[in-house]
């Protein structure tokens, strides 16, 4: 039997992934990207 423990979770995974994908090619910070990332842009 496998024992699994959830150590954390994010309430908005799509937004987090979209910001992570954009931060590698953007001159702005991750915080700025998250502030500008609206649901329709995810």
QUIGIUR-V581802 format. One record per backbone hydrogen bond with DSSP energy under -0.5 kcal/mol. CO is the residue of the C=O (numbers start at 1). NH is the residue of the N-H. Records with the same first field share a line. If there is no record, write none. Layout:
# QUIGIUR-V581802
CO: NH, NH
This chain:
# QUIGIUR-V581802
2: 4
5: 7
10: 13
12: 16
13: 17
14: 18
15: 19
16: 20
17: 21
18: 22
19: 23
20: 24
22: 25
23: 26
29: 33
30: 34
31: 35
32: 36
33: 37
36: 38
38: 41, 42
39: 42
